[in-house]
Amino acid sequence: MNAEIIFNVEESPDGGFDARALDAPIFTQADSIDELRDSVRDAVACHFEESDRPKMIRLHFVRDEIIAA
């Protein structure tokens, strides 16, 4: 059992947020941060058996920013 699972979270081009786990094939989307938290919890619960489920979920927000040179 891993103590933690990490998701990279990015703003979706269509609006909302996309979250992808780094060490497991889990992907989910939501319209708001609060919905994303619930969606990630549900996705983790569906992917892992209860005995193997990580105890902590870390959301790592990634944001691209373009600035003029």
The 8 nearest C-alpha neighbors of each residue, nearest first, counted from 0:
[[1, 51, 2, 53, 52, 50, 3, 54],
 [2, 0, 53, 3, 4, 52, 51, 54],
 [1, 3, 53, 54, 55, 0, 4, 52],
 [4, 2, 55, 53, 1, 56, 54, 5],
 [3, 5, 56, 57, 53, 55, 6, 20],
 [6, 4, 57, 20, 21, 56, 58, 3],
 [7, 5, 20, 58, 19, 18, 59, 21],
 [6, 8, 59, 19, 18, 60, 58, 20],
 [9, 7, 18, 60, 17, 59, 61, 6],
 [10, 8, 61, 17, 16, 60, 11, 62],
 [9, 11, 16, 15, 17, 12, 14, 8],
 [10, 12, 16, 14, 13, 15, 17, 9],
 [11, 13, 14, 10, 15, 16, 9, 17],
 [14, 12, 11, 15, 10, 16, 30, 17],
 [15, 13, 11, 12, 16, 10, 30, 29],
 [14, 16, 30, 11, 29, 31, 10, 13],
 [15, 17, 10, 11, 29, 28, 9, 30],
 [18, 16, 28, 9, 8, 11, 27, 10],
 [19, 17, 8, 27, 7, 26, 6, 28],
 [18, 20, 26, 6, 7, 25, 21, 8],
 [21, 19, 6, 25, 23, 5, 22, 7],
 [20, 22, 5, 6, 23, 19, 7, 4],
 [23, 21, 20, 24, 4, 5, 25, 6],
 [22, 24, 20, 25, 21, 4, 19, 46],
 [23, 25, 20, 26, 22, 19, 21, 46],
 [26, 24, 20, 23, 19, 27, 42, 46],
 [27, 25, 19, 18, 20, 24, 28, 17],
 [28, 26, 18, 17, 39, 38, 19, 25],
 [27, 29, 17, 16, 18, 35, 26, 30],
 [30, 28, 35, 16, 34, 15, 31, 17],
 [29, 31, 15, 16, 34, 14, 32, 28],
 [32, 30, 34, 33, 29, 15, 35, 16],
 [31, 33, 35, 34, 36, 30, 29, 16],
 [32, 34, 36, 35, 31, 37, 29, 30],
 [35, 33, 31, 37, 32, 36, 29, 38],
 [34, 36, 29, 38, 32, 33, 37, 39],
 [35, 37, 39, 33, 34, 38, 40, 32],
 [38, 36, 40, 34, 35, 39, 41, 33],
 [37, 39, 35, 41, 40, 36, 34, 42],
 [38, 40, 42, 36, 41, 37, 35, 43],
 [41, 39, 37, 43, 38, 42, 44, 36],
 [40, 42, 44, 38, 39, 43, 45, 37],
 [43, 41, 39, 45, 44, 40, 38, 46],
 [42, 44, 46, 40, 45, 41, 39, 47],
 [43, 45, 41, 42, 46, 47, 40, 52],
 [46, 44, 42, 43, 47, 41, 48, 40],
 [45, 47, 43, 44, 42, 48, 25, 52],
 [48, 46, 52, 44, 45, 51, 43, 49],
 [47, 49, 51, 50, 52, 46, 44, 45],
 [48, 50, 52, 51, 47, 44, 53, 45],
 [49, 51, 48, 52, 0, 47, 53, 54],
 [52, 50, 0, 48, 49, 47, 53, 1],
 [51, 53, 47, 49, 50, 48, 54, 0],
 [54, 52, 2, 3, 1, 55, 4, 0],
 [53, 55, 2, 3, 52, 56, 1, 4],
 [56, 54, 3, 53, 2, 4, 57, 5],
 [57, 55, 4, 3, 5, 58, 54, 53],
 [56, 58, 5, 4, 6, 59, 55, 3],
 [57, 59, 6, 5, 7, 60, 8, 56],
 [58, 60, 7, 8, 6, 57, 61, 5],
 [61, 59, 8, 7, 9, 58, 62, 6],
 [62, 60, 9, 8, 59, 7, 63, 10],
 [63, 61, 9, 64, 60, 10, 8, 59],
 [64, 62, 65, 61, 9, 10, 66, 60],
 [63, 65, 62, 66, 61, 67, 10, 9],
 [64, 66, 63, 67, 68, 62, 61, 10],
 [67, 65, 68, 64, 63, 62, 61, 10],
 [66, 68, 65, 64, 63, 62, 61, 12],
 [67, 66, 65, 64, 63, 62, 61, 10]]
